């Protein structure tokens, strides 16, 4: 499939870093991970879907089987370099509670005082967003679960004006556009003071939302987002008739007032181009969930590809900031 956008040259894709065959328990898809620096190493919580395979979809479309709904848990992995990962022998988090069928799409925020905040999506009584706190990735204290329908929550890595701040994407009724909002909390439990941040993307004709937790720079909060466009052709996917392209994008938010966008790139940062991005459970999908700033000015960008594997790309933070300002959709033309 031809795409009118291209990943800019300053972004270097390093390919998959986690795939289902690496997981020591049942796994069909490993993607949409949260990743952060922790205790002089890297930590990953990844979405692990299991209980089906590509053949189940062939059987489904042939009228033989209806096994197309996965079970899901969250796997845990560690790395010394952010590239080669050691997967723990058992899942870390599943949240078996009445009314909750599964949790997925984790995000990790490490606060300045060492508090570790985990955002995740919840299926049950609609789609909801959850927030938990951990100190060791062994026990998780769930602080809040939102009302329906809300997801894609990410928490900023420091309090702003004494409050926790998160980006989120509630669903609007009877609309394919679902804006990014910002909410604040004194304690991770009660959330309010909500403001709309971003309503449309120049390169997306459908939904959008937050990606990885924002990264602080002298120019503003460097914030990865995702945008979706419905394409004319279908991708190579287990799920047939899949024609939605997911891009990763980037914007800068004001340091003191993060509901204010300083610069929004008018073109994608990551475009599905490689085979591992174009073919899989849902081809054509890039979903950024982790952003790690290195001491040499590099940003490690972790993203789910084709809803099948977890991948890594790298770019200089200065180049990302320049990309936002040089292609600013908010600037006067």
PyMOL commands that set and color helices and strands:
alter all, ss='L'
color gray80, all
select helices_A, chain A and resi 20-22+54-61+275-278+317-326
alter helices_A, ss='H'
color red, helices_A
select strands_A, chain A and resi 12-18+29-38+41-50+71-79+86-87+102-110+116-123+127-134+141-145+150-155+164-170+180-185+191-198+208-210+215-217+220-230+236-237+244-253+261-264+279-280+286-293+298-305+309-316
alter strands_A, ss='S'
color yellow, strands_A
deselect
rebuild
show_as cartoon
